[in-house]
Amino acid sequence: MDKIEEAIQTVHKLDHGQGGHSFRKVHPLAKLLITICYIVLLTSIRPYDLTTTLSMSVYLILISMIQEISIRDMIKRFRVIFFLLIAVGAANPFLDRTVIFYLGILPVTTGMISMLTLVLKGFFAVISSLILISSTGMEDICYSLKLLHVPNMIITTILLIYRYLVLFLKEMQRIWIAYQMRAPKQKGIHYKAWGSMIGSLMIRSIEKAEIVYESMELRGYQPENLFFEERKFDRYSLLYLVLSLAVIFAFRYFPIFEWIGNIFI
């Protein structure tokens, strides 16, 4: 139950947005464009280019400091995603065994480099997306998508999935409480009850979702008409967009670390 409550609180924190006061003035469209550009450039890095991949982390460090967002807390909350990323790249060392150099007596293969590069690229992409959501909020992100002329049906689907996520978690919490009251001395959920609990969860979630959607329709909701609070794309947002893109492109296409190293050598 504590984990479910923690998940609900995490969604609420992401929904209300975080970040420094100065960063909240930035237009959400600028933040969305920066994140999209960062992910595109990050995923375009060659599988064995570990140095460039590591250099792309500088932007995340800078942006987390500016927005006053803790990357450590994000890793702690969404650690399951990062374990999945490691599992995805775990097969590379066994498939690609070409030795590049030796670290002492340990051979370093191209498979190890590609695995590390793949994991870091996925890790950085997830972190950049979480920073966008936590500092902007889903409402502002959907507003930015509308400015980019994304179809209203897609925006509505994203928005409703995000809204129904809390509803789904609360239904899960109620079922868990009911189960614990019927089996107070049992640790966890017995495997024989998994099927019936999942089925009950799905049925109750669908019923709740229909009630919520009917309430929205009674209040005049129509998928083709989406209304968001309009914001002006000011000079401050434009400056932030240009500087951020300059930093991202610089660390993507220029060996900044190598130049810095040559200065001190």
C-alpha positions in Angstrom: 0.0 0.0 0.0 2.9 2.4 0.8 4.3 1.9 -2.7 0.9 2.6 -4.3 0.5 5.8 -2.2 4.0 6.8 -3.1 3.2 6.3 -6.8 0.1 8.5 -6.5 2.1 11.2 -4.8 4.8 11.0 -7.5 2.2 11.5 -10.3 0.7 14.5 -8.4 4.2 16.0 -8.0 4.8 15.6 -11.7 1.4 17.1 -12.5 1.9 20.2 -10.5 5.4 20.8 -12.0 8.7 21.7 -10.3 11.7 23.8 -11.1 13.1 27.2 -10.2 11.0 30.4 -10.4 12.9 31.8 -13.3 12.5 28.6 -15.3 8.7 28.6 -14.9 8.7 31.8 -17.1 10.0 29.8 -20.0 7.3 28.9 -22.6 6.5 25.2 -22.6 6.9 25.0 -26.3 10.6 26.0 -25.9 11.2 23.3 -23.4 9.4 20.7 -25.5 11.4 21.6 -28.6 14.7 21.4 -26.7 13.8 17.9 -25.3 12.8 16.6 -28.7 16.0 17.9 -30.3 18.1 16.5 -27.4 16.6 13.0 -27.8 17.0 13.0 -31.6 20.6 14.0 -31.4 21.3 11.6 -28.6 19.8 8.6 -30.4 21.7 9.5 -33.6 25.1 8.9 -31.8 27.0 5.9 -33.2 26.8 2.6 -31.1 30.5 2.7 -30.2 30.9 6.4 -29.6 30.9 6.4 -25.8 32.7 9.7 -25.4 30.1 11.7 -27.3 27.3 9.9 -25.3 29.0 10.8 -22.0 29.4 14.4 -23.1 25.6 14.7 -23.7 25.1 14.3 -19.9 26.5 17.8 -19.4 23.2 19.3 -20.6 21.2 17.2 -18.1 23.5 18.2 -15.3 23.2 21.9 -16.2 19.4 21.8 -16.7 18.8 20.0 -13.4 20.9 22.6 -11.6 19.0 25.5 -13.3 15.6 23.9 -12.6 16.5 22.8 -9.1 15.5 19.2 -9.8 17.3 16.3 -8.3 18.3 13.6 -10.8 19.0 11.3 -7.9 15.4 11.4 -6.8 14.3 10.6 -10.3 16.5 7.6 -10.5 15.2 6.4 -7.2 11.6 6.8 -8.2 11.9 5.3 -11.6 14.7 2.7 -11.0 12.6 -0.1 -12.6 12.9 1.7 -16.0 16.7 1.9 -15.6 17.0 -1.8 -14.7 15.0 -2.6 -17.9 17.5 -0.5 -19.9 20.3 -2.5 -18.5 18.5 -5.8 -19.3 18.0 -4.7 -22.9 21.7 -4.1 -23.5 22.9 -7.1 -21.5 23.2 -9.4 -24.5 25.6 -7.1 -26.4 28.8 -8.4 -24.7 27.9 -12.0 -25.6 27.1 -11.2 -29.2 30.0 -8.8 -30.0 33.3 -10.1 -28.6 35.9 -8.2 -30.6 38.6 -7.0 -28.2 39.5 -3.3 -28.4 42.0 -3.1 -25.5 42.9 -4.6 -22.2 42.1 -3.0 -18.8 44.8 -4.8 -16.8 43.9 -8.4 -17.6 40.3 -7.7 -18.4 39.6 -7.6 -22.1 37.3 -4.7 -23.2 35.2 -5.7 -26.2 33.1 -3.7 -28.6 30.1 -5.4 -27.1 30.8 -3.9 -23.7 31.2 -0.5 -25.3 28.0 -0.8 -27.3 26.1 -2.0 -24.2 27.3 0.9 -22.1 26.5 3.3 -24.9 23.0 1.9 -25.4 22.2 2.0 -21.7 23.5 5.5 -21.3 21.5 6.8 -24.3 18.3 5.2 -22.9 19.1 6.6 -19.4 19.7 10.1 -20.7 16.6 10.0 -22.9 14.4 8.9 -19.9 15.9 11.5 -17.6 15.4 14.4 -20.1 11.7 13.3 -20.6 11.2 13.2 -16.8 12.8 16.6 -16.4 10.4 18.0 -19.1 7.3 16.5 -17.3 8.3 17.5 -13.8 9.2 21.1 -14.8 6.4 21.7 -17.2 3.3 19.6 -16.3 1.2 17.5 -18.7 -1.3 20.4 -19.4 1.5 22.6 -20.7 3.0 19.8 -22.7 -0.3 19.1 -24.4 -0.7 22.8 -25.1 2.7 22.8 -26.8 1.7 19.8 -28.9 -1.4 21.7 -30.0 0.9 24.6 -31.1 2.8 22.1 -33.1 -0.4 21.1 -34.8 -0.5 17.6 -33.4 -4.0 16.2 -34.0 -6.5 16.8 -31.2 -7.3 13.1 -30.9 -3.7 12.3 -30.1 -3.5 15.1 -27.5 -6.7 14.0 -25.9 -5.6 10.4 -25.7 -2.3 11.5 -24.0 -4.1 13.7 -21.6 -6.8 11.2 -20.6 -4.2 8.4 -20.1 -2.3 10.6 -17.8 -5.5 11.6 -15.9 -6.7 8.0 -15.6 -3.4 6.9 -14.3 -4.2 8.2 -10.8 -7.7 6.7 -11.0 -6.1 3.3 -11.9 -3.7 3.6 -8.9 -6.5 4.5 -6.5 -8.6 1.5 -7.6 -5.6 -0.7 -7.1 -5.2 0.8 -3.6 -8.8 0.0 -2.7 -8.5 -3.6 -3.9 -5.3 -4.0 -1.9 -6.9 -2.7 1.3 -9.9 -5.0 0.8 -7.6 -8.0 0.3 -5.5 -7.1 3.4 -8.7 -6.9 5.6 -9.7 -10.4 4.5 -6.2 -11.8 4.9 -4.5 -9.7 7.6 -1.7 -12.1 8.5 -0.7 -12.9 4.9 2.3 -11.3 3.4 1.7 -10.2 -0.2 -1.0 -11.6 -2.5 -1.5 -15.3 -2.9 -0.8 -16.4 -6.5 -4.3 -18.0 -6.7 -5.9 -14.5 -6.3 -3.8 -12.8 -9.0 -6.2 -13.5 -11.9 -9.4 -12.5 -10.1 -7.7 -9.3 -8.7 -6.4 -8.2 -12.1 -9.9 -8.8 -13.6 -11.6 -6.9 -10.9 -9.1 -4.1 -11.2 -9.7 -3.8 -15.0 -13.5 -3.9 -14.6 -13.6 -1.3 -11.8 -11.2 1.0 -13.7 -13.3 0.9 -16.9 -16.5 1.6 -15.0 -14.8 4.5 -13.2 -13.4 5.8 -16.5 -16.8 5.7 -18.1 -18.3 7.7 -15.2 -15.6 10.3 -15.5 -16.0 10.6 -19.2 -19.8 11.0 -19.0 -19.2 13.7 -16.4 -16.9 15.4 -18.8 -19.4 15.2 -21.6 -22.1 16.7 -19.4 -19.8 19.7 -18.9 -19.5 20.3 -22.6 -16.3 18.3 -23.4 -15.6 17.6 -27.0 -12.4 15.9 -28.3 -12.2 18.2 -31.3 -12.2 21.3 -29.2 -9.3 21.6 -26.8 -8.9 24.7 -24.7 -5.6 25.6 -22.9 -4.4 28.7 -21.2 -2.5 30.6 -23.9 1.0 31.9 -23.1 3.1 34.3 -25.0 6.4 33.1 -26.5 8.6 36.0 -25.2 12.2 36.9 -25.7 13.3 35.2 -22.5 11.9 31.9 -23.9 13.6 32.5 -27.3 16.9 33.2 -25.6 16.6 30.0 -23.5 15.8 28.0 -26.6 18.8 29.3 -28.6 21.3 28.9 -25.7 20.1 25.4 -24.9 20.2 24.2 -28.5 23.7 25.8 -28.8 24.9 23.8 -25.8 23.4 20.5 -27.1 24.8 20.9 -30.6 28.2 21.9 -29.2 28.5 18.7 -27.1 27.1 16.5 -29.8 29.3 17.6 -32.7 32.5 19.0 -31.1 35.0 17.2 -28.9 34.7 19.7 -26.0 36.3 17.5 -23.4 39.3 16.8 -25.7 39.8 20.5 -26.3 39.7 21.2 -22.5 42.1 18.3 -21.9 44.6 19.8 -24.5 44.6 23.1 -22.7 45.8 21.6 -19.4 48.3 19.1 -21.0 
